[in-house]
Amino acid sequence: MLFDSLFLNGSSQLVQIILTLGITATVLIFCVGEWLPLDVVAIAASATLMLLGLVTPEEGISGFGNSATITVMAMFILSAGIARTGAIQSVNQFFIRWGGKHPSRQILALGVIVGPVTAFINNTAVVAVFIPVIEDWCKQRGISVSKLLIPLSYATILGGMITVIGTSTNILASGISKRLGYGEFGLFQFTQIGLITFVVGLVYLAVAAPSLLPSRIKPSRDLVQDDYGLKTYISEIVITPTSGLVGQLLSDSCLKRSAKCPYQRFDVDVLELIRNGVHFSHPLDHKVLQPRDILLVRASRKDLLEVKAEKGIEIHPEIQFGQINLGSQGEGLAEALVLANSELIGSTLKDIQFRQRYNAIVLAIRQGEKLVRERISNIPLRFGDVLLLQGPKPSLAGLQAHPDLLIINQQEINNYRRDKAGIAIAIGLGVVGLAALNLVPILVSSLVGAILMVITGCLKPGELYSAVRWDIIFLLAGLIPLGIAMEKSGATQWLSGGLVSVGEGLPGYLVLTIFFVVTSIITEILSNNASVVLLIPIAAQVAEQLGLNPLAFIFAVTFAASNSFMTPIGYQTNTMVYGPGGYKFMDFVRIGLPLNILMAIITPPLIIRIYGL
């Protein structure tokens, strides 16, 4: 390659180790600094490794064809197919029926539902489905959602460790184990441990969460828009030829406060103007009102009645938010979460021209406990902000595949194909059954299942691509060559050799526990996928040189990499509940740190007992 003669030809292995570790350290620094998305950092690292000749071009792009990457992609499609048919929603009645009034019972009921589901379905999809279920249920019971959303996230993380396909991390770890010569994981390879840790973790949450988690968001029985302090109704008012508003600029009318009209006669928000069947959205201030103009307004029932009494204004039947169908395409509401590493962070809605960019209006912003309703176009967006969006259903549905926003609550956007639910579940069971009986590899069964989801109509062809978390796919594809370079250059052996000299005088149990704890800490800083790529080869090498069981160490790293409970950014599901729950960073530390410690105490002994040391 370009720099072969400069750096590598005839050079010592030490130079290769230094270069590889330097690139690895740079990746870690960028991950911690969050200056670029993780998938971009990973691909940049892969390109640099190829440029320096530390991996061949074939090795540099091998991550895209790796069985782990393809399996993860197929599992995203399978999860989306099951979610789009509404099959997951069918179990929420169990939670509503058995949740009861006591917080501990509610958490146990929630865990019993989501744990088994996330053992086979991507937990991001499960959390996205259950956030609105929990919000509605809490409103019915007058309970703060802050008491249940972190337990929801943690329960899905714990449930994802019941099977190999529960998380992308498990699938990636299985692929690394195969590449190192220890074989792929069976579908239920560590189900015994996963079930025990799930039950212990769920009991801990049921006991500790009610007292450790504050009620950040006050209990409410209102609809989602009332959580944001918005008005209750949407209605259309018609300007008749006899109205005094005819000929006035909207900005000068008494529908809006202005210099010419220092008081607002009607407390309404004008969202849209419809003229001769043409829909005009913001900015509307320059529009001159004409006879038979229809204004789409948001107002309380009281203000709507006052508008109705005004001469020259007619009002159409009021339509509640959850039932609106506006414009030719039909509109809906959605809550969208601003993700970590989002390009929107630090920008205002005005700066990025949000409406033009996403074809949706931001009705309100929630920043933790703070509700923003006034002049929201000038508020800099932050990680964890929740945006209440209104727009055409196709536009809102399209945001589901956007890397900067995550749709976490949708109203009148998804029309579930409930007639396909049985087919989707049958396909999912078939994928699991074929892999469990070792009839075909999980890679093959998952790909066949993904194809069947489209053929049977559970997913539309256009939804196939939006179902895949491409940031995760590119992250895996970029990290796998880094693991190859670590092994080829001798960096893995060099690091493991140093650790062996430290661990020689320690009991094997303690060495295993140290790897578990270190992986847990690194996962909170980086990502779970990066942790297994970097640490599994080192852990296996250390185990071999100490005469211990390498698989035990591989399992320890795999489990610890998914034990991300202490921060809202260590795991995607934690990020998803951060805004809707109104949490603060320390809420995760308060409830998550003891859970991390508990897992570090029970998991290594379980691994030793079941698999040996």
Secondary structure, 3 states (H helix, E strand, C coil): CCCHHHHHCCCCHHHHHHHHHHHHHHHHHHHHHCCCCHHHHHHHHHHHHHHCCCCCHHHHCHHHHCHHHHHHHHHHHHHHHHHHCCCCHHHHHHHHHHCCCCHHHHHHHHHHHHHHHHCCCCHHHHHHHHHHHHHHHHHHHCCCHHHCHHHHHHHHHHHCCCCHHHCHHHHHHHHHHHHCCCCCCCCCCCHHHHHHHHHHHHHHHHHHHHHHCCCCCCCCCCCHHHHCCCCCEEEEEEECCCCCCCCCEHHHCCCCCCCCCCCCCCCCEEEEEEECCEEECCCCCCCECCCCCEEEEEECHHHHHHHHHCCCEEECCCEEHHHCCCCCCCEEEEEEEECCCCCCCCCCHHHHCHHHHHCCEEEEEEECCEEECCCHHHCCCCCCCEEEEEEEHHHHHHHHHCCCEEEEEEECCCCCCHHHHHHHHHHHHHHHHHHHCCCCCHHHHHHHHHHHHHHCCCCCCCHHHHCCCHHHHHHHHHHHHHHHHHHHHCHHHHHHHHHHHHHCCCCHHHHHHHHHHHHHHHHHHCCHHHHHHHHHHHHHHHHHHCCCCHHHHHHHHHHHHCCCCCCCCCCHHHHHHHCCCCCCHHHHHHHHHHHHHHHHHHHHHHHHHHHCC
